[in-house]
Amino acid sequence: MTSALEVPGWLAVLDVLLLLGLAVVVGWLAVRVRRTRVHSEEVLASAAADVDALREELNTLQARLVADAEQLEEARRTLRLADLTIVDDHEYTITALGERRPTGPLAMVPTVPGPQFVDILLRESLIRTASIAAGLRRALAPEVRSRIRFEMKREVKRSRKQRKTDMKQARREWEARQRAAFSASDVAG
């Protein structure tokens, strides 16, 4: 017997092949990781570029929105000043009681041009007329009339039943009073 450990030849060859296979797999994984890292860096750079482009577009839109809002506010101020008549904005005190007031309207009165007033008046009249017609058409529909008829019959039956119950109760009370009066006259007499 020998004290040295013996390794069969086929096992040594298998170990070497396994080590070579493991080295190939590790190398292949390293290449894949490198490719994935390069691809993810490209995706991140592309996303950052998209974010920068969107930020620029957002800043441009915000500047345009602010400019439009300023133009709108200026137009509103101009329109308000053109449509309103400002007269007598002086504050009066009680000490000026004996003095005469200037004549004219006391408050700002908005004015509407004639054609616009007629247009508003006709539109509102047309809308009201159309809504009344639609309401009448809906109220006079056969289903609604049938439902009203049904509810009226039900209410008439309920009121008859209630009246009948009230009459019975009133008759009982009247008869009880008659009996009490009759028994009181018997006891007294």
Secondary structure as GFF3:
##gff-version 3
##sequence-region A 1 189
A	DSSP	alpha_helix	9	83	.	.	.	ID=ss1
A	DSSP	beta_strand	84	85	.	.	.	ID=ss2
A	DSSP	three_ten_helix	94	96	.	.	.	ID=ss3
A	DSSP	beta_strand	109	110	.	.	.	ID=ss4
A	DSSP	alpha_helix	114	139	.	.	.	ID=ss5
A	DSSP	alpha_helix	142	188	.	.	.	ID=ss6
###
